[in-house]
């Protein structure tokens, strides 16, 4: 039986990458057994033998050690060409690879790390991208377990040679942890969660300056993990004892808010196949003709309810990593805001809808015209404006969400957030994305309550713009600072609101945990928000689960 790397359908054409590797293997097969020739190879011969060895390693597990020894003997370029081919295989073929080939791929990746092959960091990153969010099938969990095990086993090497790979691993595993804590307990899942927590907490505790390179989205990821004891402790130190992280100059969480997250991080949570389909949708599909493409995309990537959590990652990717060119910004090409509107409508769970909205508005909260890109905030405003009048409920829910988040995301640092949103709105008008904010403040179709709230917010923002940032408060809110949002962990793990109070010597901290049941955002006439929490009049189901005093140890 002929050796192969991928499983393909009866009517599916052969993949050119696999064909190229197999042809090289068949051509060089007599030379792949010891004793190996020691003659100097031409460039073409060197290329062919590398391809042949890759095919042999991936398809002949029983001879993999022989092939890798052969590779070590003939290598002249620091494994650069060999690693480049592996990267292409992962990028183009991974979902179709046979299970036995995937096992060999991880094995040879470890070998490349052991010899510090040129490009091993790129290989690790492209494999991380193949871990699919919200996919709890055994194969996907296996890949995640293999990668976190590899990262922990090679900690010192990675820290010395390519520390940014650890940084990217942190982004991936923090995001995956939120999903994995929703999976029913099994020995494999429990082991995976323990290792993910160990990796993430170790990096945060021991190398926080490296973690800071992620930027503000580090906080967005951490807020979904506050119910985990190890991360609750990290939140406590972030807000009450930031010097515990031993990062020079780090004194307050607001410093993280001001660091824009690079677009490279958002690619980590979107598979290459998904990226290709999204970019096609946003560059080649005409507005009005998108339905069949959206149906295909949803069936391919969102068909299982658990996969819905990836909507948050897709929205962050579209906002921060997709940049339409001048040719694409034509009115007949499907715009980013329209795709995001469709994704928002695809949310079936309230907590996922809330997380998607936060992903859409996140850069608004801390926007700085000197460091942030207006294209990151463009989709949200265009979605609100272009939903008038046909989809006015979209405008309503987004505007309401923005107003709630400004007041309640981080109460102690509300002025920072108010300034961020104010700057975002003024930049949007200044750059000509919309002509005026009157379209929101004077639109009769928008609730008068919402228009009044927006108008007051704009006035307050203008009047307080020149004030200094507020003085320190007595109460430190260390929840994921979204008091009004349903938990991203669903009804099994409701959103914890945890407040720490610095008080007398006998009680160094006090805390209160409240649970917000799943609910949709409130209609404007039912909003009764106080400066520190949700008022009693709000028709939410609050349940107090514990109230303790922690004595100093």
C-alpha positions as CSV (number, residue, x, y, z in Angstrom):
1,X,0.0,0.0,0.0
2,X,1.4,3.4,-1.0
3,X,2.5,5.7,1.8
4,X,0.5,8.9,2.3
5,X,0.3,11.8,4.6
6,X,-3.3,13.0,4.3
7,X,-6.7,11.6,4.1
8,X,-8.6,12.9,1.0
9,X,-12.0,12.2,-0.5
10,X,-12.6,10.0,-3.5
11,X,-13.1,13.0,-5.8
12,X,-10.5,15.3,-4.2
13,X,-7.4,16.1,-6.2
14,X,-4.0,15.2,-4.8
15,X,-2.3,17.9,-2.8
16,X,0.8,19.3,-4.5
17,X,2.8,19.5,-1.3
18,X,2.2,15.8,-0.6
19,X,2.9,14.9,-4.2
20,X,6.3,16.8,-4.1
21,X,7.4,15.1,-0.9
22,X,6.3,11.6,-2.0
23,X,8.1,12.0,-5.4
24,X,11.3,13.0,-3.7
25,X,10.9,10.1,-1.3
26,X,10.4,7.6,-4.1
27,X,13.3,9.0,-6.1
28,X,15.8,9.0,-3.1
29,X,14.5,5.8,-1.4
30,X,17.6,3.7,-2.2
31,X,19.7,6.4,-0.5
32,X,17.7,6.5,2.7
33,X,19.1,3.3,4.2
34,X,22.5,3.1,5.9
35,X,25.3,3.3,5.1
36,X,24.6,6.9,4.1
37,X,26.6,8.6,1.3
38,X,28.9,11.3,2.5
39,X,29.4,13.1,-0.8
40,X,28.8,16.8,-1.1
41,X,25.3,17.5,-2.4
42,X,24.3,20.1,-4.9
43,X,21.6,22.5,-4.0
44,X,19.0,20.5,-5.9
45,X,20.1,17.2,-4.3
46,X,20.1,18.8,-0.9
47,X,16.5,20.0,-1.5
48,X,15.4,16.6,-2.7
49,X,17.0,14.6,0.2
50,X,15.4,17.0,2.8
51,X,11.9,16.4,1.2
52,X,12.5,12.7,1.1
53,X,13.5,12.6,4.8
54,X,10.5,14.6,5.8
55,X,8.2,12.2,4.0
56,X,10.0,9.2,5.5
57,X,9.9,10.6,9.1
58,X,6.2,11.4,8.9
59,X,5.0,8.3,7.1
60,X,7.4,5.6,8.5
61,X,7.4,5.9,12.3
62,X,9.4,2.7,12.7
63,X,12.2,4.3,10.7
64,X,12.0,7.8,12.0
65,X,15.1,7.6,14.2
66,X,17.1,6.3,11.2
67,X,15.9,9.1,9.0
68,X,16.6,11.8,11.6
69,X,20.2,10.5,12.0
70,X,20.6,10.7,8.2
71,X,19.3,14.3,8.4
72,X,21.8,15.3,11.1
73,X,24.6,13.9,8.9
74,X,23.8,15.9,5.8
75,X,22.6,19.2,7.2
76,X,24.4,22.3,6.1
77,X,21.9,25.1,6.6
78,X,21.0,24.8,10.3
79,X,17.9,22.9,9.4
80,X,16.4,26.0,7.9
81,X,15.0,24.4,4.7
82,X,13.8,21.3,6.6
83,X,11.9,23.5,9.1
84,X,10.4,25.7,6.4
85,X,8.9,22.6,4.8
86,X,7.4,21.5,8.1
87,X,5.9,24.9,8.6
88,X,4.2,24.7,5.2
89,X,2.9,21.2,6.0
90,X,1.3,22.4,9.2
91,X,-0.1,25.6,7.6
92,X,-1.5,23.9,4.6
93,X,-2.2,20.3,5.5
94,X,-2.6,19.8,9.3
95,X,-6.4,19.3,9.4
96,X,-6.2,16.6,6.8
97,X,-3.1,14.8,8.2
98,X,-3.5,11.2,9.3
99,X,-3.4,10.7,13.0
100,X,-0.2,8.8,12.8
101,X,1.4,11.6,10.8
102,X,0.3,14.2,13.4
103,X,2.1,12.1,16.1
104,X,5.2,12.0,14.0
105,X,4.9,15.8,13.3
106,X,5.0,16.5,17.0
107,X,8.0,14.1,17.4
108,X,10.1,15.7,14.7
109,X,9.1,19.2,16.1
110,X,10.7,18.2,19.4
111,X,13.8,17.0,17.5
112,X,14.1,20.4,15.8
113,X,13.8,22.1,19.2
114,X,16.5,19.9,20.6
115,X,19.0,21.0,17.9
116,X,17.7,24.6,17.9
117,X,16.9,24.5,14.3
118,X,16.6,27.7,12.4
119,X,12.9,28.6,12.4
120,X,11.9,26.3,15.2
121,X,10.0,29.2,16.8
122,X,7.9,29.7,13.7
123,X,7.2,25.9,13.7
124,X,5.9,26.1,17.3
125,X,3.7,29.1,16.5
126,X,2.0,27.5,13.5
127,X,1.3,24.4,15.5
128,X,-0.2,26.5,18.3
129,X,-2.6,28.0,15.6
130,X,-3.9,24.6,14.8
131,X,-5.4,24.2,18.3
132,X,-9.0,25.1,17.7
133,X,-10.9,27.0,20.3
134,X,-14.1,25.4,21.5
135,X,-13.2,22.1,20.0
136,X,-13.3,19.4,22.7
137,X,-12.7,16.4,20.5
138,X,-9.9,14.1,21.6
139,X,-7.6,15.0,18.7
140,X,-7.7,18.7,19.5
141,X,-7.2,18.1,23.2
142,X,-4.3,15.8,22.5
143,X,-2.6,18.5,20.4
144,X,-3.1,21.0,23.2
145,X,-1.7,18.6,25.8
146,X,1.3,17.8,23.6
147,X,2.2,21.5,23.1
148,X,1.8,22.6,26.7
149,X,3.9,19.6,27.7
150,X,6.6,20.6,25.2
151,X,6.6,24.1,26.5
152,X,7.0,23.0,30.1
153,X,9.7,20.4,29.3
154,X,11.8,22.9,27.3
155,X,11.1,25.9,29.6
156,X,14.8,27.0,30.1
157,X,15.7,26.5,26.5
158,X,12.8,28.5,25.2
159,X,13.3,31.3,27.7
160,X,16.9,31.7,26.7
161,X,16.6,31.2,22.9
162,X,13.1,32.4,21.9
163,X,11.3,34.0,24.9
164,X,8.6,35.4,22.7
165,X,7.4,31.9,21.9
166,X,6.6,31.5,25.6
167,X,4.8,34.8,25.4
168,X,2.7,33.6,22.5
169,X,2.1,30.3,24.3
170,X,0.7,32.3,27.3
171,X,-1.8,34.0,25.1
172,X,-3.0,30.7,23.6
173,X,-3.2,28.8,26.8
174,X,-4.9,31.6,28.7
175,X,-7.6,31.7,26.0
176,X,-7.9,27.9,25.9
177,X,-8.2,27.6,29.7
178,X,-11.5,29.5,29.6
179,X,-12.9,26.9,27.2
180,X,-11.4,23.9,29.0
181,X,-12.9,24.8,32.3
182,X,-16.3,24.3,30.7
183,X,-15.5,20.7,29.6
184,X,-16.9,17.8,31.7
185,X,-14.1,16.3,33.9
186,X,-12.1,13.5,32.4
187,X,-8.5,12.3,33.3
188,X,-7.2,13.9,30.1
189,X,-9.0,17.2,30.5
190,X,-8.0,17.4,34.2
191,X,-4.4,16.8,33.3
192,X,-4.5,19.3,30.5
193,X,-6.0,22.0,32.8
194,X,-3.4,21.4,35.5
195,X,-0.6,21.8,33.0
196,X,-2.1,24.9,31.4
197,X,-2.5,26.5,34.8
198,X,1.0,25.6,35.8
199,X,2.5,27.0,32.6
200,X,0.5,30.3,32.7
201,X,0.9,31.0,36.4
202,X,4.6,30.2,36.2
203,X,5.2,32.7,33.4
204,X,3.0,35.4,35.0
205,X,4.7,35.0,38.4
206,X,8.3,34.6,37.2
207,X,8.5,36.6,34.0
208,X,5.8,39.2,34.2
209,X,7.8,41.8,32.0
210,X,7.6,39.2,29.2
211,X,3.9,38.8,29.7
212,X,3.4,42.6,29.5
213,X,4.4,42.5,25.8
214,X,0.9,41.0,25.1
215,X,-0.6,44.3,26.0
216,X,-4.2,45.1,27.1
217,X,-5.7,41.8,25.8
218,X,-3.8,40.1,28.6
219,X,-6.3,41.6,31.0
220,X,-9.2,40.6,28.7
221,X,-8.0,37.0,28.9
222,X,-7.3,37.0,32.6
223,X,-10.8,38.2,33.5
224,X,-12.3,35.0,32.3
225,X,-10.2,33.0,34.7
226,X,-10.8,34.8,38.0
227,X,-12.8,31.8,39.3
228,X,-9.6,29.7,39.3
229,X,-7.8,30.0,42.6
230,X,-4.4,30.6,41.1
231,X,-5.7,33.4,38.9
232,X,-7.8,34.9,41.6
233,X,-4.5,35.3,43.5
234,X,-2.9,36.9,40.4
235,X,-5.8,39.4,40.2
236,X,-5.4,40.3,43.8
237,X,-1.7,41.1,43.3
238,X,-2.4,42.9,40.1
239,X,-4.6,45.4,41.9
240,X,-3.4,45.4,45.5
241,X,0.3,44.5,45.2
242,X,1.6,45.0,41.7
243,X,5.2,45.1,42.9
244,X,4.8,41.4,43.7
245,X,5.5,40.8,40.0
246,X,9.0,42.4,40.1
247,X,8.5,44.3,36.9
248,X,10.4,47.6,36.9
249,X,8.1,50.5,36.6
250,X,4.9,48.5,36.9
251,X,2.7,50.1,39.5
252,X,-0.9,49.9,38.3
253,X,-3.0,47.8,35.9
254,X,-3.8,50.9,34.0
255,X,-0.3,50.7,32.5
256,X,-1.4,47.5,30.8
257,X,-4.5,49.1,29.5
258,X,-2.4,51.6,27.6
259,X,-0.4,48.9,25.7
260,X,-2.0,48.1,22.4
261,X,-2.0,44.4,21.6
262,X,-0.1,43.5,18.4
263,X,-2.2,42.0,15.6
264,X,0.1,39.0,15.6
265,X,-1.6,37.7,18.8
266,X,-5.0,37.6,17.3
267,X,-3.8,35.4,14.5
268,X,-2.9,32.8,17.2
269,X,-6.5,32.0,17.9
270,X,-7.6,31.8,14.2
271,X,-6.5,28.7,12.3
272,X,-4.8,29.3,8.9
273,X,-7.8,27.7,7.1
274,X,-10.2,30.0,8.9
275,X,-8.0,33.1,8.2
276,X,-8.0,32.2,4.5
277,X,-11.8,31.9,4.4
278,X,-12.3,35.2,6.3
279,X,-9.9,37.1,4.2
280,X,-11.7,35.8,1.1
281,X,-15.0,36.8,2.5
282,X,-13.7,40.4,3.2
283,X,-11.9,40.9,-0.1
284,X,-13.8,39.0,-2.9
285,X,-17.4,38.7,-1.8
286,X,-19.9,41.4,-2.8
287,X,-22.2,43.0,-0.3
288,X,-25.6,41.3,-0.8
289,X,-24.1,38.1,-2.1
290,X,-22.6,36.9,1.1
291,X,-25.3,34.6,2.5
292,X,-24.1,31.3,0.9
293,X,-20.5,32.0,1.9
294,X,-21.7,32.7,5.5
295,X,-23.7,29.5,5.6
296,X,-20.7,27.5,4.4
297,X,-18.4,29.2,7.0
298,X,-20.8,28.6,9.8
299,X,-21.3,25.0,8.9
300,X,-17.5,24.5,8.6
301,X,-16.3,26.3,11.7
302,X,-19.3,27.0,13.9
303,X,-21.4,23.9,13.4
304,X,-21.1,22.6,17.0
305,X,-22.6,24.8,19.8
306,X,-19.3,24.6,21.8
307,X,-17.4,26.2,18.9
308,X,-19.4,29.4,19.4
309,X,-16.7,30.6,21.9
310,X,-14.4,31.2,18.9
311,X,-16.6,34.1,17.8
312,X,-14.8,36.3,20.3
313,X,-11.5,35.4,18.7
314,X,-12.8,36.0,15.2
315,X,-14.1,39.5,16.0
316,X,-10.8,40.5,17.6
317,X,-9.0,39.2,14.5
318,X,-11.3,41.1,12.1
319,X,-11.0,44.4,14.1
320,X,-7.3,44.3,14.7
321,X,-5.7,42.1,12.0
322,X,-7.7,42.7,8.8
323,X,-6.9,45.9,7.0
324,X,-8.9,46.5,3.9
325,X,-6.9,48.1,1.1
326,X,-8.0,51.1,-0.9
327,X,-9.4,48.7,-3.6
328,X,-11.4,46.8,-1.1
329,X,-13.0,49.8,0.6
330,X,-15.4,50.0,-2.4
331,X,-19.1,50.0,-1.5
332,X,-19.8,46.7,-3.3
333,X,-17.3,44.6,-1.3
334,X,-18.5,43.0,2.0
335,X,-17.2,45.3,4.8
336,X,-15.9,44.2,8.1
337,X,-18.8,45.7,10.1
338,X,-21.3,43.6,8.1
339,X,-19.4,40.4,8.9
340,X,-19.2,41.3,12.6
341,X,-23.0,42.1,12.6
342,X,-23.6,38.6,11.2
343,X,-21.3,37.0,13.8
344,X,-23.1,38.9,16.6
345,X,-26.4,37.6,15.4
346,X,-24.9,34.1,15.4
347,X,-24.5,34.2,19.2
348,X,-26.9,31.8,20.9
349,X,-25.7,32.3,24.4
350,X,-25.9,35.6,26.3
351,X,-22.4,35.3,27.8
352,X,-20.9,34.7,24.4
353,X,-22.8,37.7,23.0
354,X,-21.4,39.8,25.8
355,X,-17.8,38.6,25.2
356,X,-18.2,39.3,21.5
357,X,-19.4,42.9,22.2
358,X,-16.5,43.4,24.5
359,X,-14.1,42.1,21.8
360,X,-15.6,44.6,19.4
361,X,-15.3,47.6,21.8
362,X,-12.2,46.7,23.7
363,X,-9.8,49.1,22.0
364,X,-12.4,51.9,22.5
365,X,-12.0,51.7,26.2
366,X,-8.3,52.7,26.2
367,X,-8.0,54.4,22.8
368,X,-5.0,56.7,22.4
369,X,-4.7,58.4,19.1
370,X,-0.9,58.4,19.3
371,X,-0.5,54.6,19.7
372,X,-3.8,53.0,18.6
373,X,-5.1,52.5,15.1
374,X,-8.5,54.0,14.1
375,X,-9.1,50.9,12.0
376,X,-9.5,48.9,15.2
377,X,-12.5,50.9,16.3
378,X,-14.0,51.6,12.9
379,X,-16.2,48.4,12.6
380,X,-18.1,49.1,15.8
381,X,-19.2,52.6,14.9
382,X,-20.0,51.6,11.3
383,X,-22.1,48.7,12.6
384,X,-24.1,51.0,14.9
385,X,-24.6,53.6,12.2
386,X,-25.4,51.3,9.3
387,X,-27.8,49.3,11.3
388,X,-30.1,52.3,11.3
389,X,-33.0,52.0,10.5
390,X,-33.4,48.4,9.3
391,X,-31.6,46.7,12.3
392,X,-32.1,49.4,14.9
393,X,-32.1,46.7,17.7
394,X,-28.4,46.1,16.9
395,X,-27.7,49.8,17.3
396,X,-29.6,49.8,20.6
397,X,-27.8,46.8,22.1
398,X,-24.4,48.0,21.1
399,X,-24.9,51.5,22.3
400,X,-26.4,50.3,25.6
401,X,-23.4,47.9,26.0
402,X,-20.9,50.7,25.5
403,X,-22.6,53.0,28.0
404,X,-22.7,50.2,30.6
405,X,-19.1,49.2,30.1
406,X,-17.8,52.8,30.4
407,X,-19.5,53.1,33.8
408,X,-18.7,49.6,35.1
409,X,-15.7,47.9,33.5
410,X,-13.2,49.2,36.0
411,X,-14.9,51.6,38.4
412,X,-11.6,52.9,40.0
413,X,-10.2,53.7,36.6
414,X,-13.4,55.0,35.1
415,X,-11.8,58.3,34.0
416,X,-9.2,56.4,31.9
417,X,-12.0,54.5,30.2
418,X,-14.1,57.6,29.7
419,X,-11.2,59.4,28.2
420,X,-10.5,56.4,25.9
421,X,-14.0,56.3,24.6
422,X,-14.1,60.1,24.2
423,X,-10.9,60.0,22.2
424,X,-12.2,57.1,20.1
425,X,-15.4,59.0,19.3
426,X,-13.6,62.3,18.5
427,X,-11.0,60.4,16.3
428,X,-13.8,58.7,14.4
429,X,-15.3,62.0,13.5
430,X,-12.0,63.7,12.8
431,X,-10.9,60.9,10.5
432,X,-14.2,61.1,8.6
433,X,-15.4,57.6,9.4
434,X,-18.7,59.3,10.1
435,X,-19.6,62.9,9.6
436,X,-21.0,63.6,13.0
437,X,-22.2,61.9,16.2
438,X,-25.6,63.5,15.6
439,X,-26.7,60.3,13.8
440,X,-26.7,58.7,17.2
441,X,-27.6,61.5,19.5
442,X,-30.5,62.9,17.4
443,X,-31.9,59.7,15.8
444,X,-35.6,59.4,16.8
445,X,-35.4,55.6,16.3
446,X,-32.9,55.3,19.2
447,X,-34.4,55.2,22.7
448,X,-34.6,58.6,24.3
449,X,-33.1,57.2,27.4
450,X,-30.1,55.9,25.5
451,X,-29.7,59.2,23.6
452,X,-29.9,61.1,26.9
453,X,-27.3,58.8,28.5
454,X,-25.0,59.2,25.5
455,X,-25.4,63.0,25.5
456,X,-24.6,63.2,29.3
457,X,-21.6,60.9,28.8
458,X,-20.2,63.1,26.1
459,X,-20.7,66.2,28.2
460,X,-19.1,64.6,31.3
461,X,-16.2,63.4,29.1
462,X,-15.6,66.9,27.7
463,X,-15.8,68.6,31.1
464,X,-13.5,66.0,32.8
465,X,-11.0,65.7,30.0
466,X,-8.5,68.0,31.5
467,X,-8.7,66.7,35.1
468,X,-6.1,64.5,36.5
469,X,-6.8,60.8,36.8
470,X,-8.8,60.0,39.9
471,X,-7.2,59.5,43.3
472,X,-6.9,56.0,44.8
473,X,-10.1,54.5,46.1
474,X,-10.6,52.4,49.2
475,X,-12.2,49.6,47.3
476,X,-10.3,47.6,44.7
477,X,-12.5,45.6,42.3
478,X,-10.5,42.5,41.1
479,X,-13.2,40.7,39.3
480,X,-12.9,40.4,35.6
481,X,-13.9,44.0,35.7
482,X,-17.1,43.6,33.8
483,X,-19.7,43.7,36.5
484,X,-22.7,43.6,34.2
485,X,-21.5,40.9,31.9
486,X,-22.6,37.2,32.1
487,X,-19.6,34.9,32.7
488,X,-17.7,33.6,29.7
489,X,-17.9,30.3,31.5
490,X,-21.6,29.9,31.3
491,X,-24.1,28.9,34.0
492,X,-21.7,26.3,35.5
493,X,-19.2,28.9,36.4
494,X,-21.0,32.3,36.8
495,X,-19.2,35.6,36.7
496,X,-17.6,36.3,40.1
497,X,-17.5,39.8,41.3
498,X,-14.7,40.0,43.9
499,X,-14.0,43.1,45.8
500,X,-10.9,43.6,48.0
501,X,-10.9,46.2,50.8
502,X,-7.7,47.4,52.4
503,X,-8.6,48.0,56.0
504,X,-7.4,47.6,59.5
505,X,-4.4,45.5,60.6
506,X,-6.4,42.5,61.8
507,X,-8.1,42.1,58.5
508,X,-5.8,42.7,55.6
509,X,-8.3,41.9,53.0
510,X,-12.0,41.3,52.9
511,X,-13.9,40.0,50.0
512,X,-17.3,39.5,48.7
513,X,-18.3,37.2,45.9
514,X,-21.5,37.7,44.0
515,X,-22.8,35.7,41.2
516,X,-24.7,37.1,38.2
517,X,-27.0,34.7,36.6
518,X,-27.2,34.5,32.8
519,X,-29.3,37.3,31.4
520,X,-29.4,39.5,28.3
521,X,-28.5,43.2,28.7
522,X,-31.2,45.3,30.3
523,X,-33.5,47.6,28.3
524,X,-32.6,51.2,28.9
525,X,-35.7,52.0,31.1
526,X,-34.6,49.3,33.6
527,X,-31.1,50.6,34.1
528,X,-30.3,51.7,37.7
529,X,-26.6,51.7,38.0
530,X,-24.8,53.1,41.0
531,X,-21.2,54.2,41.1
532,X,-19.9,50.9,42.6
533,X,-22.3,48.1,41.7
534,X,-25.6,47.2,40.3
535,X,-28.5,48.7,42.3
536,X,-31.1,46.6,44.0
537,X,-33.7,47.7,41.5
538,X,-32.0,46.0,38.6
539,X,-34.0,42.9,37.7
540,X,-31.0,40.5,37.8
541,X,-30.8,37.4,39.8
542,X,-28.0,38.0,42.3
543,X,-26.9,35.2,44.6
544,X,-24.5,35.8,47.4
545,X,-22.3,32.7,47.7
546,X,-19.8,33.7,50.3
547,X,-18.6,36.5,52.5
548,X,-15.5,36.1,54.6
549,X,-12.7,37.9,56.3
550,X,-9.2,36.7,55.5
551,X,-6.8,37.2,58.3
552,X,-3.2,38.0,57.5
553,X,-1.0,34.9,57.4
